[in-house]
């Protein structure tokens, strides 16, 4: 019988679960609610395991057919040990060794990584990365995160902090404080939160009139409202969009001379702003970036959406067991 991979993308409210074949084609996906009542992580991981058991019992497979289990978690992960050094959204205030807990339930290999890293791996294998060995994914949401795939493998660094790209300091005036405790991180000026920061900072200083003035006064402005107004020709919102695009382009430029990816994949809610954001990013990127480092590099929109996490979690097993060791 064919082998399968089980995958979990653990989020703050929902755990997305899936089963994939050895070619990383999805066989099934489903979800369960995230249990955040236990700071040790045991109860949540046991419920994920129980859900896998239910899937196996109702399928034609057995656990002996499982090559491995990949798990993405919203927190800093030591890839070598499978230990998560706290996860705010899961209320894990101390380190939780996800691999150790999960291997109390199963005999197969268990691989654990940060959710942004596994999303990047998903886009590499089955999304906009088109199978390239050199892919960077940038997630533009409430915050800004991402993952770097270099020579076919995730960049982790010596302590798991590799590719924490949301914390490049690009705002050297350090106008806005980041959740990391420092100021000036790109997350504070080029995420959905960053868009609002820039609107509130610049509007009192500029003479532009704006169609979103009432939203600003009511403290209800959003990144979507800014981009929609920019598309309609609002000059203030066009200015903000260009500022945001310039910051992201600068990040892409730094990444290009560091790891020289074939694809830079933009995902998250802000990536759906469309051409007004992405074309501005591309224009400034080409102005900024060392010419040889940008040749052949494509800035593209992510394709997998909410499925990037479970695809990438399964991709951990595909990358580090099937491709690396030839196990099928």
Long-range contacts (C-beta under 8 A, 24 or more apart in sequence): 1-60, 1-61, 1-65, 2-65, 3-65, 3-66, 3-67, 3-328, 4-61, 4-65, 4-66, 4-67, 5-66, 5-67, 5-68, 5-69, 5-70, 5-314, 5-317, 5-318, 6-52, 6-55, 6-66, 6-68, 6-69, 6-70, 6-314, 7-69, 7-70, 7-71, 7-72, 7-310, 7-311, 7-313, 7-314, 7-317, 8-48, 8-69, 8-70, 8-71, 8-72, 8-310, 8-313, 9-72, 9-115, 9-118, 9-309, 9-310, 9-312, 9-313, 10-34, 10-44, 10-48, 10-71, 10-72, 10-73, 10-74, 10-90, 10-115, 11-74, 11-89, 11-115, 11-309, 12-36, 12-74, 12-89, 12-90, 15-44, 15-47, 15-48, 15-51, 16-306, 16-307, 16-309, 16-310, 17-48, 17-51, 17-52, 17-55, 17-310, 18-310, 18-311, 18-313, 18-314, 19-55, 19-59, 19-61, 20-311, 20-314, 20-318, 22-67, 22-318, 22-322, 22-328, 24-125, 24-126, 24-311, 24-314, 24-315, 24-318, 26-307, 26-310, 26-311, 26-314, 28-55, 28-59, 29-307, 29-310, 30-55, 34-90, 36-90, 36-91, 39-91, 39-92, 39-93, 39-94, 40-92, 40-94, 40-96, 41-84, 41-90, 41-92, 41-96, 41-98, 41-101, 42-101, 44-90, 45-98, 45-101, 45-102, 45-105, 46-105, 48-102, 49-102, 49-105, 49-106, 63-106, 63-107, 63-108, 66-106, 66-108, 67-108, 67-109, 67-317, 67-321, 67-322, 67-327, 67-328, 68-108, 68-109, 68-110, 68-111, 68-316, 68-317, 68-321, 69-102, 69-106, 69-108, 69-109, 69-110, 69-111, 69-317, 70-110, 70-111, 70-112, 70-113, 70-118, 70-312, 70-313, 70-314, 70-315, 70-316, 70-317, 71-98, 71-102, 71-110, 71-111, 71-112, 71-113, 71-313, 71-316, 72-112, 72-113, 72-114, 72-115, 72-117, 72-118, 72-119, 72-309, 72-310, 72-312, 72-313, 73-98, 73-112, 73-113, 73-114, 73-115, 74-114, 74-115, 75-114, 76-114, 76-160, 76-161, 77-112, 77-113, 77-114, 77-117, 77-160, 78-159, 78-160, 79-111, 79-112, 79-113, 79-154, 79-156, 79-160, 82-110, 82-111, 82-112, 84-112, 85-160, 109-317, 109-321, 111-316, 111-317, 111-320, 111-321, 112-316, 113-154, 113-313, 113-316, 114-147, 114-160, 115-309, 116-145, 116-146, 116-147, 116-163, 117-147, 117-154, 117-156, 117-163, 117-312, 118-147, 118-308, 118-309, 118-312, 118-313, 118-315, 118-316, 119-147, 119-267, 119-304, 119-308, 119-309, 119-312, 120-146, 120-147, 120-148, 120-149, 120-154, 120-163, 120-265, 120-312, 121-147, 121-149, 121-154, 121-311, 121-312, 121-315, 121-316, 121-319, 122-304, 122-307, 122-308, 122-309, 122-310, 122-311, 122-312, 122-313, 122-315, 123-263, 123-265, 123-267, 123-302, 123-303, 123-304, 123-308, 123-312, 124-149, 124-312, 124-315, 125-311, 125-312, 125-315, 125-318, 125-319, 126-304, 126-311, 126-315, 127-265, 127-302, 127-303, 127-304, 127-308, 127-311, 128-263, 128-265, 128-300, 128-301, 128-302, 128-303, 128-304, 129-262, 129-263, 129-265, 130-263, 132-261, 132-262, 132-263, 133-262, 134-259, 134-260, 134-261, 134-262, 134-263, 135-261, 135-262, 135-263, 135-264, 135-265, 136-165, 136-252, 136-255, 136-259, 136-261, 136-263, 136-264, 136-265, 137-265, 137-267, 137-302, 137-308, 138-165, 138-248, 138-251, 138-252, 138-264, 138-265, 138-266, 138-267, 138-268, 139-267, 139-268, 140-190, 140-191, 140-192, 140-248, 140-266, 140-267, 140-268, 140-269, 140-270, 140-271, 141-191, 141-192, 141-268, 141-269, 141-270, 142-191, 142-192, 142-193, 143-179, 143-187, 143-191, 143-193, 144-186, 144-187, 144-190, 144-191, 144-194, 148-255, 148-259, 148-261, 149-261, 150-259, 150-261, 152-319, 152-323, 153-319, 153-320, 154-319, 155-259, 165-251, 165-255, 166-191, 168-251, 168-254, 170-247, 170-250, 170-251, 171-247, 175-201, 176-201, 186-247, 186-248, 186-250, 186-251, 189-243, 189-244, 189-247, 190-244, 190-247, 190-248, 190-251, 191-223, 191-270, 192-222, 192-223, 192-269, 192-270, 194-244, 194-247, 195-222, 195-223, 195-226, 195-240, 195-244, 195-270, 196-221, 196-222, 196-223, 198-240, 198-243, 198-244, 199-226, 199-240, 202-236, 202-239, 202-240, 202-243, 203-236, 206-236, 206-239, 208-235, 208-236, 208-239, 209-235, 209-236, 210-234, 210-235, 210-236, 210-237, 211-237, 212-236, 212-237, 223-269, 223-270, 223-273, 224-269, 224-273, 227-270, 227-273, 227-274, 227-276, 227-277, 230-276, 231-274, 231-276, 238-276, 241-273, 241-276, 241-277, 241-280, 242-280, 244-277, 245-277, 245-280, 245-281, 245-283, 245-284, 246-280, 246-284, 248-281, 249-280, 249-281, 249-282, 249-283, 249-284, 249-285, 249-287, 249-288, 250-284, 250-288, 252-281, 252-285, 252-289, 252-299, 253-285, 253-288, 253-289, 253-290, 253-294, 256-285, 256-289, 256-290, 256-293, 256-294, 256-297, 257-289, 257-290, 257-293, 260-293, 260-297, 261-297, 262-296, 262-297, 262-298, 263-297, 263-298, 263-299, 263-300, 264-297, 264-298, 264-299, 264-300, 265-300, 265-301, 265-302, 266-299, 266-300, 266-301, 266-302, 267-301, 267-302, 267-304, 267-305, 267-308, 268-302, 271-301, 271-302, 272-301
